[in-house]
Amino acid sequence: MDFALNDEQNKLIGTFRAFGQETFTPERVAKWCRDQGLPDTVMKEFVDLYYDTAEPDMPADVAHSLPSQALIVEELSRCAGTILPFQTDLFNLQIMRGFAGVGEAASIVEDYRADGRLMFALAISEPDGGSDSMAMKTSCQTVDGRLLLNGRKSYVNNGEYAPYILTAAIDRDDAGEGKYPPLSFWLIPRSAPGINAVPISKIGQSMLPFALISFDDVELDPAWRLDDARGGFRRLFQLLEYGRVMLCASSLGMAQAAMDDAVEHARSRKAFGMQVGRFQQIETMLTDMEVRLRNMRSMVYRAAWAVETADAEERLEVALMKRYVPKAAVEVASDAMQILGGLGYTEGSRVSRIWEDCRGNQIAEGTDQVMVYIAAPLIMEKYRSF
C-alpha cells in the first residue's frame, strides 16, 4: 500500500509549515507555555488558514480529511515543539458533529470560523474512570420535576474559560437495553448554577489548561441536549479513534522536532577535537531515532487512512498506533536530551518540554495498557483462520 504524499498534501504541509515557522518562534512558544495558551490572534489565524486553504486550492473533503488534519497537526507540532490546542479543537468538532443535529453542528462551526475559538470545552473523562469511559458516573435524572446533572469530569481542556461545557452523562431516566448504558450529551452554559471548575497542575502540556469540573444538582434545560445522541457509547468509541490519531500526529511532530534539534547539535558541537555526530555512540542513537520516526510516521498515516476509509482493521490499526507512537516519541525525545547533554535538561532547551508533552500523550486518549486490552482480542480474531 502506497502512503506517499500527493501534490495536494505536500502543498498543504508547505502552507502550514510557513505559518508555523513564522508564528512559533522559540521566544513566543516559551511565553505562551507560561501563559497556558495561545493568543486569540494566533487561534484566528489558524482557523482562517484551515478553512481558506480548502476553498481556493482544494476540495474541503481533501483539506479537512483526517489524513490531512494529521499532516497539519504533525507539521505545526514540529514547528512549535510543543502540543497545541488546534488538535483538541478539531477533535472536539468531530465529537460535536457525531452527536449534534446538522443545523446545530453547522452553527458551532460558523461560530468557530468567526471567532477562532471553540465555544465549548469537552468533558468526558472522569477522575475514577480514566481511560474506561464505560465507568462513567456523571448522570442526569429527573427529581421532583427537575432534570438534574451530578458528577465530576477531569482533564477538561479550557474548562475554566469556555462559555459552554459539552458534557457526556448517563441518562438515568432512560431504562436502556443491551450492553451499554444510555449516553447523552449536553451543551451546558458554563455559568449555570452548580458548576465549579478547579485548575489541574501538571508537569507538561502547558499550552493546554486542564480543569476538574464538578456538577452539583445542575438543572438542565432540555434544549441543551444534543439533537442526535443515537449510537451512544458505540458512536463515542468510534469518534475516539479520531482523537487518538490526532494525538499521535502531535507526538510524531514533536518527536521530529526533537530529532531536528539533536542533529543540529550533533553537527555543530565538538568534543575532544571531533564533531559530536561522528562519535559511534551518537551515530547509533541517531540511527535508532530515525528508525522510530519512520515507524511512527507509517503507523500514524496508516491509521488515519483506516479511520477515514472505515477500513475493516480500523480499530486495530488505531490501537497499535496509540500503543507504539507516544512511547516511541518519548524515547526519541529522551535520546535527543542525552545528545544535547546538560543543555537538553534545561528549561531553555525545547527537547525537555517535548519529552514532558510526549510523556503525557502516553496517558491521554487511552493509556498504553488500554491499547493492549483493545488490540489483543482483535489480533486473536484476525489469526483465527490460520
N, C-alpha and C positions, 0 to 999 in steps of 0.2 A: 504494500500500500504506500502511495507516494504522499508524504506530508510536506513536500517542498512548497514554499510560499509562492503564490502567483503575483503578477504585477500589481493588482489592486491591493493585496495585503502588504506588499513592500512599500507601496505608496502611502498606505495608512500608517505604517510604522514610521516612515520618514516624516510625516506630518506631525505626529505626536512626539517624535524624538526632538524635532526642532522646538516645539512648545516646551518640552521637559527640560532641555538643556538651557533654554533662555530663562525659564521660571525657577527651577530648583537649584540655585547656586548653594554652595555649602553654608554660606552665612545665613541665607534665608531659611534653609531647612533647619538649621540649628535653632533659630529663633522661633520658627513655627512649631517645632517639637516642644520647646519650653512653653509656648502659648497653648499647646494642646489643640491645634487645629490650624487650618488654612484660612487666610483672609477671604472675605466674600468675593473680592475681585478675582482671585485665582479660581475659586469654585465656579464663578460665572464664565470665566474664560474657557475652562474645561468644558462646561456644558455647551457653550456656543460652538466650540470646535467639534465636539462629539456629534452634535446634530447637524451642523452646517456641512461637515465632511460628507454626510450621506446625501445631501440634497444636490449639490452641483456635480459631484465627482463619481459617485457610485450609488447603486440602489441601497435603500435602508436595510433590506434583508441581508445584504452583504456587510455593510459597515457596522450594523448592530447585531450581527450574529454572535453566538457565544465564542466561536474561534476568533473573531475579530476583537471582541471585548477582551479576551485573554491576551491577545497581542498588545492591545493598548495598555492594559494593566501591567503586563511584563515590562514594556518599554518605559513607562513612567516610573515604575518602582526601581528600575535600573538607573534612571536619571537622578532620582531623588535619594536613593539608598536608604529608603525607609518605607514603611507601609503607609498607604494613603487612603483617604476616605472615599475616593472615587469607586473603588471596587465594592465597598459596602453599599453605596448609593445604587449602583447598577443591580446588585443582588436584591436589595430591598424593593426596587421597582419590579423585579421579576416576581417576588412574593405577592406584591400588590396586584399584578396582572393575573396571577394564578387564582386569587380568591375574590377579587372585586368584579363587579359588572363592567362591561365595556365602557360605558359612559363615565363611571366613577374612576376607572384606571386612566382614561384619557385626560380627565380633568387634573389628576395628580401630575401627569407628565407635562401638561401645559404649564402648571404652576412651577414645576421644576425648571422648565426651559426659560420661564420668565425671570425667576429669582436666582437660579443657580444653587439653591439649597432645597433639599427634600423637606417637606412639611412634616414628616413623621420620622420617629425612631422605631425600630423593630424590636419587639420584646417577645422572645420565645423561650430561651434558656432560663433555667431556674436553679437556685442555689443547691437544692437537693437532687436535681435531676442531671445537670451537666449535659453530657452527650446523649443521654437517654430521654428523648422527647416524650416517650410513652409514660414516663414517670411524672408528667405534668400534673401539678396540684392546683394551680390557679384556675378558678372556676367562676361561672356566673349562675345564679339561681334566683328565682322569684320568691321573695319572702314578704308576706303581708302586702301583696300587691306591688312591691317594688323589686325591680330587677337589679340585683346587687353583684358586684365583682369583688372577689377577695383573692389574695395570693401575693407572690413575690416573683420578680423577674430579675435576672442577673446579667451582667455584661451587656447592658443596653447601650449601644454606641450613640452618643449625643442625647442620651435620655434626660439629662438635666435641662437641655436647651431647646429641643424640638417642640414646636407648638402642639403636636399630636403624638400619641403613642399607639402604634399598630400592635395590638396585644392578642396573643393566642390564649384561648381559655377553653376548658371543658364546659360544655353546656349541660348543667345538671337538670334542666327542665326537659331534656330530650333523653328518653329512656335508652335509645340507641339499640342497635343489634349488631352482632358479628364480633370480629376480633378487636376492633378499635373503638375507643370511647368517642362520643360525638365531639368534634372540634369546631370551635367558632373563632372568627377573627373580628376584632372591634377597633375602629379608628376613634380613639378617645382623646378629647381635648386635655392637654397637659394640666390645664387649670381646674379640672373637675375636682370637687371636694373629695378628699380621701386618698389622693395620690401624693406620694412622697418620694423624692429622689435623693440618694446619697452617693457622692462620687466614690469610685473604686481606685485606689492607688495601686500601681503595678510597676514592674521593673522595666517594661519595654512598651512598644507600640504607643508612644507618647502622642502621636498625631490623632489617635482615636480616644476621646474622653469617654470612659465607660462609667455606668452608674447602676446601682441597685435600686430598682423601682418596687415600691410596695403599694398595694391596693387594699384599702380598708373600707369595706362597705361603700364602694364607689357605685353610685346609682347610674345605671346605664340607660341611655335613650335608645330605643330600638332602631332609630335612624342611623346610629353609629355602627350598626352591624354591617359587614360587607355583604354585598348582594349575592355573591356566588360562592358559598362556602362548601359546595358539594365536593366530595372527594376526600375531605377531612385529612386524616393522617397520611393516607396513601399519596395524596397530592403533595402534601408537605414534604414527604420523604423524596419525591421526585424533584421538587424545587430545590431541596438542599444540595442536590448534585451541582446545580449552578454555582452555589456559594463555594463549594469545595474546589471547583475548577478555578474560580476567581482567586481564591486564597492561594492555591498552588501556583498560579501565574505570578502573583506578587512575590512568593518565595523564590521562584525562578529568577525574576528580575533583580531582586535584592542579592541573591547569590552571584548573579552575573556581575553586579556592581562590586561585590567583594573580590571577585576574580580580577576585575579591571584594576582595582587598587593594588592587589597583590603583585600582578605582573608589572605594573608601573614601578612599584617599589623594587622588585627584583631586578629590573633593568637599570635603575638609577643608583641604587645603593651599592657601595663597595665595602668589603670587609677582607682583611688580611691580603689586601692588594688585588682582590678579584671582585668581579661583578657577582652580587649575591645570587643572581639567577643561574650562575654557572656551577654552583655547588650541587653535588649529586642529590643531596637530601632535598633541596629546594626544587630541583627538577622533578624528582619523584612526586612531591606534594602537588606541584602544578599539573603534572600529568594526571594524577588521580582526581584532582579538582575538575579538570576538563572532562574526564570520563563521567563524573557525576552530573555535570551541567548538561552534557549531551543526553544522558539518560533521562534527566528531569524534563528537558525540553520535549523529548519524544513522548513521554508519558502525559505531559500537560496537553500537547496538541492532539494526541490520540484520544484522550478523554473528552476534550472539548468537542471534537468531531463526533464521538459516540453519543454524547448528550444531544448535540444539535440534530443528528440524524435519527435519534431514537434507536440506535443500534441494539441488537439483542444482548450484547455484553456490556451495555452502558453502565450498569450498576457495578459490575466487577472492575471495569476499567477505572471508574472514579475511585473506588475503594483502594485499588492497588496504587493509583497515583497519590492519593492522600496518605497512604501508608508510607510511601517512599520519599516523596518530594520534600516536604518540610524538614524531615530528618536529614536528608542529603544536603539541603540548603544550610542547615546548622553546621554540618561538617565542613562545607566549603567555607563558610564564614569563620569557623574556628581555625581552619588551616591558614586563611588569609591573615587572621590576627597573629598567628605564630610566625608567619613570614615577615610581617611588619615589626615583630619583636615588641619591645616596650611601647613603641608608638601605637601599636594596634590595641593596647589595653587602656588607652586614654580616651577621655570624652571628646577630645578634639579629632579623633580618627573615626570615620563613619563605619568602619568594619565592626567596631564594638556595638554600635547601635543596630547594625544589620543582624548581628548574632542574636541580640535580645529580641528583635522583632520576629526573626525566623523561629526562634525557640517558642514564642507564643503561638505561632501557627501550628506547632505540633499538637496543641491542645484545642485550638479553635476549630469549629465546624466538625467536631468528631475527632477524638484522640487517635493516636497511632493504634492503640489497643482495640478500640471500637472498630477500626477498619478491618482488623483480623476477624472480628466477630461477624462482619458483613461478608468479607471475601471468602473465608474458608468454606462455608456451605455452598457458595456458588462454584467454587473450584471443585468440590466433591461432586456436584451435579454435572459439571462440564465434562469430567473424565469418567462418568458413569458408564458410557458405552465402550470404553477402551479396555 
